[in-house]
Amino acid sequence: MDRAAQHDIVVDLLGKSLNTLPSSIDPKTLRPVSSTTETINPRTCRSFLMGICPYEQLKGTKDGMGPCPGQHNEKDRLIFQIKLEENKDEDFENIRKIKEEHNRLIKKVIGDADWRIERDQLRDEGGDGTWELVRDEVDALLEAGDLEGVLKLGVILSDIKSGNKQKMQMCQDCGAMISTLDNDRRLADHYIGRLHMAYVRMRKYLATLQ
């Protein structure tokens, strides 16, 4: 629905009361008259403004980072998006700083994940074995409260302990241990899971910076 159609609907609903809209709202576009004088709270999460906060993405997973130290303010995000669209010279420096702060955080989160993946691969190659890697992941899942994930890996641990061969591989996106012997449903559960999708989103964003 285009802007004109939205305006007509609002006019039909509000009639003359449309004239009582706040002065900061343009009755024709139903958007703030200008974002130039609007300021963004310095405490608002820069990654939230950009639409992908790692704290929010990884919440409730074994890689959870705890509560976001910044505020998630929808009004600030709207103001920021308008500033991006308006692309005014006076907003350029602030927008650049917000993007840089967000990019640093995303790079750090992905860098930490890649370091853990490389470390665990070296451990496995060095002879510590799959048992320790899977057990460590179970401990992390328990700490995060992901009981469903614990149960899935518990089956793998049981098979390893009983001597059954499991061909394990590490997901290169999120670092989770998965079995190539799992059925399609279990593999699909992993690839659409919250942890995996969070890292996929962040990696896709990071790829746009290259």
C-alpha positions as a Python dict, from the first residue, in 0.01 Angstrom:
ca = {
    (1, 'M'): (0, 0, 0),
    (2, 'D'): (148, 336, -102),
    (3, 'R'): (173, 644, 120),
    (4, 'A'): (-126, 818, -42),
    (5, 'A'): (-354, 521, 21),
    (6, 'Q'): (-241, 505, 385),
    (7, 'H'): (-317, 875, 421),
    (8, 'D'): (-670, 831, 276),
    (9, 'I'): (-744, 550, 521),
    (10, 'V'): (-632, 762, 816),
    (11, 'V'): (-845, 1053, 692),
    (12, 'D'): (-1149, 824, 671),
    (13, 'L'): (-1087, 698, 1024),
    (14, 'L'): (-1000, 1028, 1191),
    (15, 'G'): (-1178, 1284, 978),
    (16, 'K'): (-1114, 1636, 1101),
    (17, 'S'): (-929, 1504, 1404),
    (18, 'L'): (-637, 1446, 1169),
    (19, 'N'): (-556, 1811, 1226),
    (20, 'T'): (-490, 1731, 1591),
    (21, 'L'): (-192, 1506, 1515),
    (22, 'P'): (127, 1610, 1696),
    (23, 'S'): (311, 1891, 1523),
    (24, 'S'): (608, 1658, 1478),
    (25, 'I'): (401, 1436, 1243),
    (26, 'D'): (336, 1530, 881),
    (27, 'P'): (-36, 1455, 814),
    (28, 'K'): (44, 1380, 449),
    (29, 'T'): (320, 1128, 502),
    (30, 'L'): (233, 1022, 861),
    (31, 'R'): (603, 1042, 944),
    (32, 'P'): (809, 1282, 1154),
    (33, 'V'): (839, 1617, 978),
    (34, 'S'): (1216, 1596, 1005),
    (35, 'S'): (1468, 1393, 1199),
    (36, 'T'): (1726, 1671, 1190),
    (37, 'T'): (1640, 1804, 1534),
    (38, 'E'): (1578, 1456, 1678),
    (39, 'T'): (1867, 1309, 1874),
    (40, 'I'): (1938, 944, 1946),
    (41, 'N'): (1997, 849, 2307),
    (42, 'P'): (2369, 767, 2346),
    (43, 'R'): (2267, 473, 2566),
    (44, 'T'): (2071, 309, 2285),
    (45, 'C'): (2237, -5, 2148),
    (46, 'R'): (2408, 79, 1819),
    (47, 'S'): (2359, -274, 1689),
    (48, 'F'): (1988, -253, 1771),
    (49, 'L'): (1969, 63, 1559),
    (50, 'M'): (2132, -132, 1275),
    (51, 'G'): (1879, -413, 1315),
    (52, 'I'): (2098, -700, 1438),
    (53, 'C'): (2207, -695, 1803),
    (54, 'P'): (2431, -996, 1889),
    (55, 'Y'): (2307, -995, 2249),
    (56, 'E'): (1952, -1033, 2124),
    (57, 'Q'): (2045, -1283, 1852),
    (58, 'L'): (2230, -1518, 2090),
    (59, 'K'): (1992, -1484, 2385),
    (60, 'G'): (1893, -1824, 2523),
    (61, 'T'): (2170, -2013, 2341),
    (62, 'K'): (2490, -2172, 2473),
    (63, 'D'): (2680, -1872, 2335),
    (64, 'G'): (2455, -1620, 2508),
    (65, 'M'): (2630, -1295, 2599),
    (66, 'G'): (2398, -1192, 2879),
    (67, 'P'): (2177, -882, 2876),
    (68, 'C'): (2263, -613, 2625),
    (69, 'P'): (2434, -318, 2798),
    (70, 'G'): (2253, -80, 2564),
    (71, 'Q'): (1888, 17, 2550),
    (72, 'H'): (1658, -115, 2277),
    (73, 'N'): (1446, 190, 2200),
    (74, 'E'): (1209, 159, 1904),
    (75, 'K'): (1169, 536, 1874),
    (76, 'D'): (1544, 579, 1838),
    (77, 'R'): (1556, 305, 1574),
    (78, 'L'): (1283, 482, 1374),
    (79, 'I'): (1469, 813, 1396),
    (80, 'F'): (1790, 642, 1285),
    (81, 'Q'): (1624, 476, 986),
    (82, 'I'): (1478, 811, 878),
    (83, 'K'): (1820, 973, 909),
    (84, 'L'): (1962, 699, 687),
    (85, 'E'): (1695, 764, 425),
    (86, 'E'): (1731, 1142, 438),
    (87, 'N'): (2111, 1112, 412),
    (88, 'K'): (2172, 1471, 524),
    (89, 'D'): (2523, 1605, 557),
    (90, 'E'): (2472, 1707, 920),
    (91, 'D'): (2391, 1345, 1014),
    (92, 'F'): (2680, 1185, 824),
    (93, 'E'): (2933, 1179, 1108),
    (94, 'N'): (2692, 1040, 1369),
    (95, 'I'): (2570, 771, 1130),
    (96, 'R'): (2930, 675, 1047),
    (97, 'K'): (3015, 638, 1417),
    (98, 'I'): (2706, 426, 1484),
    (99, 'K'): (2790, 195, 1193),
    (100, 'E'): (3154, 164, 1300),
    (101, 'E'): (3060, 77, 1659),
    (102, 'H'): (2813, -185, 1535),
    (103, 'N'): (3063, -331, 1288),
    (104, 'R'): (3330, -364, 1559),
    (105, 'L'): (3092, -562, 1779),
    (106, 'I'): (2982, -796, 1500),
    (107, 'K'): (3345, -857, 1397),
    (108, 'K'): (3438, -936, 1758),
    (109, 'V'): (3151, -1182, 1805),
    (110, 'I'): (3228, -1365, 1480),
    (111, 'G'): (3602, -1350, 1548),
    (112, 'D'): (3550, -1511, 1890),
    (113, 'A'): (3332, -1781, 1735),
    (114, 'D'): (3592, -1857, 1466),
    (115, 'W'): (3863, -1878, 1732),
    (116, 'R'): (3659, -2132, 1932),
    (117, 'I'): (3592, -2336, 1619),
    (118, 'E'): (3961, -2343, 1527),
    (119, 'R'): (4063, -2426, 1886),
    (120, 'D'): (3821, -2718, 1909),
    (121, 'Q'): (3927, -2852, 1571),
    (122, 'L'): (4290, -2849, 1684),
    (123, 'R'): (4193, -3027, 2006),
    (124, 'D'): (4019, -3298, 1808),
    (125, 'E'): (4314, -3337, 1571),
    (126, 'G'): (4553, -3340, 1865),
    (127, 'G'): (4397, -3652, 2010),
    (128, 'D'): (4167, -3518, 2283),
    (129, 'G'): (3888, -3674, 2082),
    (130, 'T'): (3523, -3615, 2008),
    (131, 'W'): (3411, -3718, 2358),
    (132, 'E'): (3562, -3414, 2527),
    (133, 'L'): (3432, -3174, 2261),
    (134, 'V'): (3076, -3302, 2283),
    (135, 'R'): (3090, -3311, 2663),
    (136, 'D'): (3206, -2949, 2672),
    (137, 'E'): (2917, -2851, 2448),
    (138, 'V'): (2674, -3034, 2677),
    (139, 'D'): (2808, -2835, 2973),
    (140, 'A'): (2757, -2510, 2780),
    (141, 'L'): (2402, -2610, 2686),
    (142, 'L'): (2322, -2696, 3048),
    (143, 'E'): (2447, -2356, 3159),
    (144, 'A'): (2227, -2190, 2895),
    (145, 'G'): (1925, -2397, 3002),
    (146, 'D'): (1887, -2562, 2659),
    (147, 'L'): (1757, -2901, 2777),
    (148, 'E'): (1646, -3007, 2429),
    (149, 'G'): (1999, -2958, 2299),
    (150, 'V'): (2140, -3150, 2596),
    (151, 'L'): (1915, -3447, 2522),
    (152, 'K'): (2024, -3455, 2157),
    (153, 'L'): (2394, -3451, 2245),
    (154, 'G'): (2330, -3696, 2529),
    (155, 'V'): (2238, -3959, 2270),
    (156, 'I'): (2567, -3896, 2089),
    (157, 'L'): (2765, -3924, 2413),
    (158, 'S'): (2590, -4248, 2496),
    (159, 'D'): (2681, -4393, 2157),
    (160, 'I'): (3043, -4283, 2188),
    (161, 'K'): (3070, -4429, 2539),
    (162, 'S'): (2923, -4761, 2429),
    (163, 'G'): (3174, -4785, 2148),
    (164, 'N'): (2942, -4708, 1857),
    (165, 'K'): (3110, -4507, 1585),
    (166, 'Q'): (2978, -4159, 1528),
    (167, 'K'): (3109, -3952, 1241),
    (168, 'M'): (3113, -3606, 1391),
    (169, 'Q'): (3176, -3274, 1227),
    (170, 'M'): (3178, -2919, 1351),
    (171, 'C'): (2941, -2666, 1201),
    (172, 'Q'): (3160, -2397, 1046),
    (173, 'D'): (2893, -2132, 1103),
    (174, 'C'): (2815, -2175, 1473),
    (175, 'G'): (3070, -2428, 1602),
    (176, 'A'): (2814, -2683, 1721),
    (177, 'M'): (2900, -3053, 1699),
    (178, 'I'): (2667, -3243, 1467),
    (179, 'S'): (2656, -3606, 1361),
    (180, 'T'): (2657, -3688, 992),
    (181, 'L'): (2459, -3999, 1085),
    (182, 'D'): (2166, -3791, 1209),
    (183, 'N'): (1847, -3817, 1009),
    (184, 'D'): (1731, -3527, 793),
    (185, 'R'): (1494, -3401, 1061),
    (186, 'R'): (1767, -3366, 1323),
    (187, 'L'): (2002, -3197, 1079),
    (188, 'A'): (1723, -2959, 976),
    (189, 'D'): (1657, -2880, 1342),
    (190, 'H'): (2018, -2772, 1373),
    (191, 'Y'): (2026, -2558, 1061),
    (192, 'I'): (1706, -2371, 1151),
    (193, 'G'): (1793, -2352, 1520),
    (194, 'R'): (1831, -2021, 1700),
    (195, 'L'): (2207, -2051, 1752),
    (196, 'H'): (2286, -2147, 1393),
    (197, 'M'): (2056, -1884, 1240),
    (198, 'A'): (2201, -1612, 1466),
    (199, 'Y'): (2552, -1676, 1337),
    (200, 'V'): (2430, -1705, 977),
    (201, 'R'): (2266, -1362, 1001),
    (202, 'M'): (2574, -1202, 1152),
    (203, 'R'): (2808, -1367, 902),
    (204, 'K'): (2591, -1251, 612),
    (205, 'Y'): (2602, -897, 744),
    (206, 'L'): (2979, -919, 790),
    (207, 'A'): (3015, -1041, 431),
    (208, 'T'): (2853, -719, 308),
    (209, 'L'): (3142, -524, 462),
    (210, 'Q'): (3408, -707, 264),
}
